[in-house]
Structures are given as structure tokens and as C-alpha cells.
Amino acid sequence: MVTVTSSPAVIRQDPRRWWALAALVASMLVLGFDMTILNVALPTMAGQLDASTGEQQWMADGYIVVFAALMLPAGLLGDRFGRRRMLITGLGIFLAGSLIGTLVDSVELVVVARAVMGMGGALVMPLAMAVLPALFAPGERTKAIGIVSAASALGAPLGPIVGGWLLDHFWWGSIFLINVPMVAIGITACVFLLPETTDPSPPKVDATSTALTAAGLGTLIYAIIEAPVRGWGDPLILCMLGGAAVLVAALVLRERRQTRPMLDMSLLRNRGFLLNTIAATLVMFVLSGLMFVLPQYLQAVLGHDAFGTGVRMLPMMGGLLVAARGAEPVVRKFGPRAVISAGLVVLAFAAILGSRTTAESGYGFTALWLTVAGLGFGFAVVPSMDSALGALPVERAGSGAGLLLTVRQVGSAVGIALLGSLLSGVYVDRLGSGGVIGTLPDAAADTAGESVVAAHAVAERLGVPGLVDSANEAYVHGMVTVLLVSGIAALVTALLVAALLPKAAPPPGDADMAPRTEDARQ
């Protein structure tokens, strides 16, 4: 296989390049699956593994925390050791994590499997985009980027549907098993079809900064998830929060001294980049939180099966895809500041509308505010990411994209941890204030307080009248609180963007800006 370090004109004309693109599409599709497929499985896994809300948060966040911590060094590893080689390595690691997930039978091992998959995903996502210039000439590259982008976006709405169908027909481990054939095909195709590309003068991979990123983020997430159980004033929680602050500060100080930093914090001095990054991160914060709380509402409270739950989450994904596709012409007409602000306002409206949900509300009302929320997500996140990188000089687009993607993943992890913890705290308080819980033995009461799924199991096992209704009401109250907080956060961000964001990003200086703008949509 040829190693490419400059302009690989001959390989770009290789007719196999479209088959190679198909391999990348399969890789990105499976990553898109994994961002959402677990959410619809959590209620089933919670019942079969006796997982509390906090443990469910770790099953979801185990992937995202590792993914976010390793995405920046993953790109550097590809530059140094070869993008094709590291992409195949990433797929292999993801395959190993998926196999572990199919075989385990405990919460702790599921978290381990998800973390291993996060390691693989962190290599696959940036490097799948990095190999495209070696396959396609500039005229074809935009089309190829669009196809890969669509694969990544398509995986998100398909995840809950595929996961729901698998759960209705097989055991919960099948949501991991579905990855195995797709990843195996991707690895085989990459081995035979992709050229090798490297950077002639690659930057050094900073192991210390990578360790500080992973440790700081992991410590923060641990504190947020455990705080509702232990209490925010618990010495361990306070130590964890303090430790996270120290680790993040040490990372920032170290990176500021580097000649070629892995995490270029100086980019945040650019007001346009900073505010657009905040907007994109807030959208991911809210989206991840909603994707965590919604499946349990649809499955446990409304009583739908796993497949029905996945299908009923489509209105949000449909609104998101429609808005993402239609954002570009709207931005051209009104400018990014107006569109991003409007998208955040729509998102805030949807969340506040959703906060009117009660335990007796039907699915029709839920579908309405989910659709509106999806539109708000799409009109906020696509222009904010495009504008974030458009605010930077061309030569800093690479480091800006790395920082933006990393901060977005941090927003996802913190969204699940913080909003999930808020849900857990409100649920326990509301359930505890009801009269039914006081009639249960202490052990059964503690179990019912772990999650709404556990409460249903206790009610069925002990035949306690009223416990299901009490648990459903407590869960909906917690979900409503999450929606209200999300709506307020979106509204505040909309006001900040409208007041402080520059009116328009500087126009592109040359044709090289086009691929960069497309990358921003990943």
C-alpha cells in the first residue's frame, strides 16, 4: 500500500475510492448508532441488571467521557503513525468493546465495554474525515464529505429504532452485537482499499495533557453523577470537584506553555469562535440530557415497548434533520447570528412547552414538542459550528475543529451527568414525599427510589397498589424539571448570542475554506 504525504493525485482517481468511501460510511454509521442506541435500551438494562439512575448515567457516559478525552490526541496519532493504520486500530478497539458488551452481565462491565468503545470511536471519527483528501480530488471531496456527514447524522435517528427492534426480539446484548459485522466489514475494506497517509512533520503526542484531560473530565462526571446519592456537601464529592478544577487548571496552564498545543486555548479569545462554541455545546448538553430522560418516560410511564419507544423518538430526529438540511439557505439570507439565536429560542420554547407534560399526557403532546425541539436543535447547532470555524483564520481551522469537537463531547457528557442527576434527585424527593413509599420495607423502598423501572418491578413483585402511579408521577415531575432548566439555559444562551456575537463571520478567503466548513458539520 502506498504511503501518501502530499498530493495523492493518482490515488484520487482510483475507481476503488467509492468503495473505500462506503467503508468509511459504515464506520460513521455505526458510531452514529452508538450515540443513541443505548438510550432506548437503558430501561430494559436497568430492569435486568438492577441499575440505578446513577449507574445508567455511567453506562451512557462511559463512552462519551473517553471519546471526548481521546479525540484530540487521536488526530495526532494518525498524523504521526499513519491515518489508515490508526483508523483500522480504532475500528479494532471498537469491535473489541462491542464483543465485551455482548458477553457481560453486570453494570460495571457494561461501563468498561462502553469505555473501550469510546477509545475506538475517538480514533475513528477524526481519522475517517482525515483520509478523505487522500481519496478524492477537491471537486469530489465536498460530495464525499457530505456523504460521510449524512451517514453520521443518519445513525442517530436509526439507533433507537434498530435498538428497539433488537430488544423486542433478542436480549439486551444484541445492541452491541449489531456493531460486530458492520465494523468487521469496515476493517476489511480499510485494509484493502484505503491508502496510507501521514504528516511529514507531525506534532508530538502529549501523553501528560491527554492524561490530564481524561482525569479531569472523569473526576468531574463522577462527582456530578454521585452527588444526588451522597449529597453535594459530602467530603468525597467536594474533593472530586476540587480535584477536577485542579486537573483542568493544570491542563490549561500546560497547554499555554506548548509551542504546538494539543488543546489550543488561545482560540477562545476569538469572540465569534467562543460564543458559537458555547452555543453548539449547549445544544449538545440539552440534546444528550433529553435523549437520556425520554426513553424511560416513553417506555416506563407511557408503557410502550422498546421498538415503539425508538419510533416515537423520531419526531425530534426528523425535526433535527430537516432543520440541519435547511439551515444553509436561511443563514445566507438572515446571517448566522439571527438563525442561531432563533434556533435557541425555538429550543427554549419546546423545552418549556414540554415542561407542561403530566403523567396523564398522551403521546400526541410529546410528539408536538419533540418536533419543535428538533427544529430548534438543527437551526442552532449547524450554523453555530459553521460560524465557529468561519471566525478563525484558515491556518487554524484544524486546531479549532479539534477543540470544538472536544468541547461538544464534554457538553454531551456533562448534559447526561448533570440533567440525569437533577432527574434522580427530584424523583427521589417526590417519591419519598408520597404516602405509598412509606408502607414498603426499607430495602424495597430503597430499590424503588433507584429508578422508575425499579419502582415498577417492586410494585409488580410485592403487589403494592398505587406505587406505579406514584413512581410515574415522580418521574414525570423530574423530567419536567429537567425540561424547564434546559429551556432556561437555551434562552439565556440565545440572549448572549444575540447581544454579543459578531454580526457576520468573515467571508472565506479562498477555496480551501469549503472543506473546512463542511467539516464543521460533523
HUCORBEL-V291379 format. One record per residue. RES is the residue in three letters. SS is DSSP state (H for helix, E for strand, L for the rest). PSI is psi as a letter, one per 40 degrees, with the letter a starting at -180 (999 if undefined). Layout:
# HUCORBEL-V291379
RES	SS	PSI
RES	SS	PSI
This chain:
# HUCORBEL-V291379
MET	L	h
VAL	L	h
THR	E	h
VAL	E	h
THR	L	e
SER	L	b
SER	L	h
PRO	L	g
ALA	H	d
VAL	H	d
ILE	H	d
ARG	H	d
GLN	L	e
ASP	L	h
PRO	L	e
ARG	L	e
ARG	H	d
TRP	H	d
TRP	H	d
ALA	H	d
LEU	H	d
ALA	H	d
ALA	H	d
LEU	H	d
VAL	H	d
ALA	H	d
SER	H	d
MET	H	d
LEU	H	d
VAL	H	d
LEU	H	d
GLY	H	d
PHE	H	d
ASP	H	e
MET	H	d
THR	H	e
ILE	H	d
LEU	H	d
ASN	H	d
VAL	H	d
ALA	H	e
LEU	H	d
PRO	H	d
THR	H	d
MET	H	d
ALA	H	d
GLY	H	d
GLN	H	d
LEU	H	e
ASP	L	f
ALA	L	h
SER	L	i
THR	H	d
GLY	H	d
GLU	H	d
GLN	H	d
GLN	H	d
TRP	H	d
MET	H	d
ALA	H	d
ASP	H	d
GLY	H	d
TYR	H	d
ILE	H	d
VAL	H	d
VAL	H	d
PHE	H	d
ALA	H	d
ALA	H	d
LEU	H	e
MET	H	d
LEU	H	d
PRO	H	d
ALA	H	d
GLY	H	d
LEU	H	d
LEU	H	d
GLY	H	d
ASP	H	d
ARG	H	d
PHE	H	e
GLY	L	h
ARG	H	d
ARG	H	d
ARG	H	d
MET	H	d
LEU	H	d
ILE	H	d
THR	H	d
GLY	H	d
LEU	H	d
GLY	H	d
ILE	H	d
PHE	H	d
LEU	H	d
ALA	H	d
GLY	H	d
SER	H	d
LEU	H	d
ILE	H	d
GLY	H	d
THR	H	e
LEU	H	e
VAL	L	i
ASP	L	f
SER	L	i
VAL	H	d
GLU	H	d
LEU	H	d
VAL	H	d
VAL	H	d
VAL	H	d
ALA	H	d
ARG	H	d
ALA	H	d
VAL	H	d
MET	H	d
GLY	H	d
MET	H	d
GLY	H	d
GLY	H	d
ALA	H	d
LEU	H	d
VAL	H	d
MET	H	d
PRO	H	d
LEU	H	d
ALA	H	d
MET	H	d
ALA	H	d
VAL	L	e
LEU	H	d
PRO	H	d
ALA	H	e
LEU	H	d
PHE	L	i
ALA	L	i
PRO	H	d
GLY	H	d
GLU	H	e
ARG	H	d
THR	H	d
LYS	H	d
ALA	H	d
ILE	H	d
GLY	H	d
ILE	H	d
VAL	H	d
SER	H	d
ALA	H	d
ALA	H	d
SER	H	d
ALA	H	d
LEU	H	d
GLY	H	d
ALA	H	d
PRO	H	d
LEU	H	d
GLY	H	d
PRO	H	d
ILE	H	d
VAL	H	d
GLY	H	d
GLY	H	d
TRP	H	d
LEU	H	d
LEU	H	d
ASP	H	d
HIS	H	d
PHE	L	a
TRP	L	i
TRP	L	d
GLY	L	e
SER	H	d
ILE	H	d
PHE	H	d
LEU	H	d
ILE	H	d
ASN	H	d
VAL	H	d
PRO	H	d
MET	H	d
VAL	H	d
ALA	H	d
ILE	H	d
GLY	H	d
ILE	H	d
THR	H	d
ALA	H	d
CYS	H	d
VAL	H	d
PHE	H	e
LEU	H	d
LEU	L	h
PRO	L	i
GLU	E	h
THR	E	i
THR	L	i
ASP	L	h
PRO	L	d
SER	L	g
PRO	L	i
PRO	L	i
LYS	L	h
VAL	L	h
ASP	L	g
ALA	H	d
THR	H	d
SER	H	d
THR	H	d
ALA	H	d
LEU	H	d
THR	H	d
ALA	H	d
ALA	H	d
GLY	H	d
LEU	H	d
GLY	H	d
THR	H	d
LEU	H	d
ILE	H	d
TYR	H	d
ALA	H	d
ILE	H	d
ILE	H	d
GLU	H	e
ALA	H	d
PRO	H	d
VAL	H	d
ARG	H	d
GLY	L	i
TRP	L	d
GLY	L	e
ASP	L	h
PRO	H	d
LEU	H	d
ILE	H	d
LEU	H	d
CYS	H	d
MET	H	d
LEU	H	d
GLY	H	d
GLY	H	d
ALA	H	d
ALA	H	d
VAL	H	d
LEU	H	d
VAL	H	d
ALA	H	d
ALA	H	d
LEU	H	d
VAL	H	d
LEU	H	d
ARG	H	d
GLU	H	d
ARG	H	d
ARG	H	e
GLN	L	i
THR	L	d
ARG	L	g
PRO	L	i
MET	L	d
LEU	L	g
ASP	L	g
MET	H	e
SER	H	d
LEU	H	d
LEU	H	e
ARG	H	e
ASN	L	h
ARG	H	d
GLY	H	d
PHE	H	d
LEU	H	d
LEU	H	d
ASN	H	d
THR	H	d
ILE	H	d
ALA	H	d
ALA	H	d
THR	H	d
LEU	H	d
VAL	H	d
MET	H	d
PHE	H	d
VAL	H	d
LEU	H	d
SER	H	d
GLY	H	d
LEU	H	d
MET	H	d
PHE	H	d
VAL	H	d
LEU	H	d
PRO	H	d
GLN	H	d
TYR	H	d
LEU	H	d
GLN	H	d
ALA	H	d
VAL	H	d
LEU	L	e
GLY	L	f
HIS	L	i
ASP	L	i
ALA	H	d
PHE	H	d
GLY	H	d
THR	H	d
GLY	H	d
VAL	H	d
ARG	H	e
MET	L	e
LEU	H	d
PRO	H	d
MET	H	d
MET	H	d
GLY	H	d
GLY	H	d
LEU	H	d
LEU	H	d
VAL	H	d
ALA	H	d
ALA	H	d
ARG	H	d
GLY	H	e
ALA	H	d
GLU	H	d
PRO	H	d
VAL	H	d
VAL	H	d
ARG	H	d
LYS	H	d
PHE	H	e
GLY	L	i
PRO	H	d
ARG	H	d
ALA	H	d
VAL	H	d
ILE	H	d
SER	H	d
ALA	H	d
GLY	H	d
LEU	H	d
VAL	H	d
VAL	H	d
LEU	H	d
ALA	H	d
PHE	H	d
ALA	H	d
ALA	H	d
ILE	H	d
LEU	H	d
GLY	H	d
SER	L	e
ARG	L	e
THR	L	i
THR	L	i
ALA	L	d
GLU	L	e
SER	L	i
GLY	L	i
TYR	H	d
GLY	H	d
PHE	H	d
THR	H	d
ALA	H	d
LEU	H	d
TRP	H	d
LEU	H	d
THR	H	d
VAL	H	d
ALA	H	d
GLY	H	d
LEU	H	d
GLY	H	d
PHE	H	d
GLY	H	d
PHE	H	e
ALA	H	d
VAL	H	d
VAL	H	d
PRO	H	d
SER	H	d
MET	H	d
ASP	H	d
SER	H	d
ALA	H	d
LEU	H	d
GLY	H	e
ALA	L	e
LEU	L	i
PRO	L	i
VAL	H	d
GLU	H	e
ARG	H	e
ALA	H	d
GLY	H	d
SER	H	d
GLY	H	d
ALA	H	d
GLY	H	d
LEU	H	d
LEU	H	d
LEU	H	d
THR	H	d
VAL	H	d
ARG	H	d
GLN	H	d
VAL	H	d
GLY	H	d
SER	H	d
ALA	H	d
VAL	H	d
GLY	H	d
ILE	H	d
ALA	H	d
LEU	H	d
LEU	H	d
GLY	H	d
SER	H	d
LEU	H	d
LEU	H	d
SER	H	d
GLY	H	d
VAL	H	d
TYR	H	d
VAL	H	d
ASP	H	d
ARG	H	d
LEU	H	d
GLY	H	d
SER	H	e
GLY	L	i
GLY	L	d
VAL	L	d
ILE	H	d
GLY	H	e
THR	H	e
LEU	L	i
PRO	L	i
ASP	H	d
ALA	H	d
ALA	H	d
ALA	H	d
ASP	H	d
THR	H	d
ALA	H	d
GLY	L	e
GLU	L	d
SER	L	i
VAL	H	d
VAL	H	d
ALA	H	d
ALA	H	d
HIS	H	d
ALA	H	d
VAL	H	d
ALA	H	d
GLU	H	d
ARG	H	d
LEU	H	e
GLY	L	f
VAL	L	h
PRO	L	h
GLY	L	e
LEU	H	d
VAL	H	d
ASP	H	d
SER	H	d
ALA	H	d
ASN	H	d
GLU	H	d
ALA	H	d
TYR	H	d
VAL	H	d
HIS	H	d
GLY	H	d
MET	H	d
VAL	H	d
THR	H	d
VAL	H	d
LEU	H	d
LEU	H	d
VAL	H	d
SER	H	d
GLY	H	d
ILE	H	d
ALA	H	d
ALA	H	d
LEU	H	d
VAL	H	d
THR	H	d
ALA	H	d
LEU	H	d
LEU	H	d
VAL	H	d
ALA	H	d
ALA	H	d
LEU	H	d
LEU	L	h
PRO	L	i
LYS	L	d
ALA	L	i
ALA	L	i
PRO	L	i
PRO	L	i
PRO	L	i
GLY	L	d
ASP	L	a
ALA	L	e
ASP	L	e
MET	H	d
ALA	H	d
PRO	H	d
ARG	H	d
THR	H	d
GLU	H	d
ASP	H	d
ALA	L	e
ARG	L	e
GLN	L	999
